[in-house]
């Protein structure tokens, strides 16, 4: 039997596709950063699937924020000599 509800990963790719026009309007340097953000969202697709957010955009944004927070902590630790 086929699925009637798309998986979170399919929905995430749909979100990324919906942002394609926005991506095209960015400068080349910003496009690289944008693509990295999309990778960060994909890294946590399993957690977003498990959480089953009513709005899939919540999982997308939370995944990106989580990765940014990890980067900030790593920079702080490096700066403090840890």
ChimeraX attribute file (.defattr): number of C-alpha atoms within 10 A of each C-alpha:
attribute: neighborCount
match mode: 1-to-1
recipient: residues
	/A:1	3
	/A:2	4
	/A:3	6
	/A:4	6
	/A:5	8
	/A:6	9
	/A:7	11
	/A:8	20
	/A:9	17
	/A:10	12
	/A:11	15
	/A:12	21
	/A:13	14
	/A:14	12
	/A:15	15
	/A:16	16
	/A:17	12
	/A:18	11
	/A:19	12
	/A:20	11
	/A:21	9
	/A:22	12
	/A:23	17
	/A:24	11
	/A:25	10
	/A:26	13
	/A:27	10
	/A:28	11
	/A:29	8
	/A:30	13
	/A:31	15
	/A:32	13
	/A:33	13
	/A:34	16
	/A:35	13
	/A:36	13
	/A:37	19
	/A:38	19
	/A:39	13
	/A:40	20
	/A:41	25
	/A:42	18
	/A:43	15
	/A:44	18
	/A:45	19
	/A:46	13
	/A:47	12
	/A:48	22
	/A:49	14
	/A:50	10
	/A:51	11
	/A:52	13
	/A:53	13
	/A:54	8
	/A:55	8
	/A:56	17
	/A:57	15
	/A:58	12
	/A:59	25
	/A:60	25
	/A:61	14
	/A:62	15
	/A:63	23
	/A:64	19
	/A:65	15
	/A:66	14
	/A:67	16
	/A:68	14
	/A:69	12
	/A:70	11
	/A:71	12
	/A:72	12
	/A:73	12
	/A:74	13
	/A:75	12
	/A:76	12
	/A:77	11
	/A:78	10
	/A:79	9
	/A:80	8
	/A:81	7
	/A:82	7
